[in-house]
C-alpha cells in the first residue's frame, strides 16, 4: 500500500548531476566546458553523478551501432579525463529507468508555453519544426527529471544550458506548489572557469563544434599529439601582439579564445596568462599553447584508446554505476509517486 504524502520540508544532500549526449566526436570544448569541471567537483563536498544521456540522443535518429560506440567513447572520455568510478557514479541514462518515469510526470507538470520558449528546440528544429520528433520538443522535461530524480542541488552547465536549468527550477517549483510539498530542490547552476565556451580555431565568433565541416576548427579528444600541435599552430589569429590585460582582448575573438584555452588548461586566470605573455607575438605564444595542450590532452586520448579496446571494462563500470544510481533514484521516484497519488505495491 502506498504511503500518505509527507509534506514536511526535505533536507537535500549536496549532490551534483550533469550529463553529455553521446552523439560522437568529443572535443576540447566538451572537456574544458564540462568534463574538466566534473573532475574537480568530485573532489569537493558533493556526491557526484555523471551521465551519458543516451535517451536524449535519440530525439534525433541514431544509428544503433554508432550509438553504442559513441556511448562507450564518451564513457571512456569521462574516465580518461579523471572521473573516477570510485568517487563518482558514472551511468548511461537508459540503464536507470527512473529518469524516464519521472520524466512522464514532469511532462504533465510542464506547460506548453514553457517548452515553446526553449531556444535550443528552435535552433535544432529550424524551419522543419513540424517534422521534429515529439521527444526533441519535450526533452527539457526529461532533462529536469535527470536532475531532480537525484535531488541534485548543483549542476555544472555551460552558458547555453542555463535556460534548461531555469526550466528545471520552474518544474520543481510548480510540482512543489501543486502538491503542497517541498519535495524537489531549487537546483543551482555552476558556471565557472576561463573557457566555459570554447570557440572554433578557425573562427573565434563560433562555438567549437563536432559538426563543423572543417576538422581544423576543433581539437578532438581522440587526436594524436602531433595533430593537436598542428591544429594549434594553424589556428586563426590576428597580426597584433598579446595585450597585458583582459580588456585588450575584447575585439579580438581569436586571440581571446586561445588565451582562454591556455588559462583553462593551466588552471590560471586570463590576467595571469597575460602577465606572462603580454607583449608577445603569436609566434611565441602558439608553441607554448601547443606544448601545454599536448601535455594535458595526449594522455587522455591514449587512455581513451586503451579503454575503447576493452569495451567489456566500460560496460562493467556503467552497469555498476546504474546499480549505485538506483539506490538513490528508486526511493525518490517512489516518494514522487506517493505525492502524485499513484497506487503501488
C-alpha angles and dihedrals in degrees: 000000000000120000127244109260114262110221097188118119117282121227108221123214111226099259135165125209128178138150144190128209114249093227096135134254106072108205141192086260091062091046099049096032096049124348097056089054091047088058094050093047093056086064092054130079094283139101103236129210120181123187144195098217099214093160089060090048093064093058079096119037116276129191102243095225091049091048091055090049094045093048091053092044092053090048088050089051091052093049096042090051091058107271101142121210085212092059103030136036107245117194147156108234099234093061090064105062094187088078092066094038093055088041090065092053089051090049085063094046098046119080126232091237091057092054093046090058093058105116095200091062090052091049095047098040095041115169092341096067092134089060095048118107121262085237092060090053096045102034094105087071089055089047088055089051091050088059103035098044084073094041084237112192097192135033123189105220140167121241090260091060098051092096092057092051089050087054090050089055091048091052092047091048094049093047091049091047096045093049097035093238141116094222103129123052127233095247116218124220119233111209115167145129137071097273107037087137113038115196134212117281088224099045121023092200093065129069117250104259139177088220094063107113090225114078087196089067093072145033110234117211087231093056118120122242091257092051093049092051093046093051092051093047089053096043114128115260138157129252097254128095122250117277123237095237139032098255088066089068096058097104096030107080098173093048091046091051094052092046090049091051092050091048093050095046092048096041092239135125120254090250091052090054092048091049086063100037104027109132093019122125122236089252086071100035100047096059089049090051091046091052091049093047093049092048092051102036110033093068087054093051091047092052091045089055091050093050093047087057088056104050093161089062091054093046091050091053092049093048091051090047091053091054091050092046093052091056084068103033101045096062092041092052092046090053091047089052090050091051093049092047104253116156113227136168 
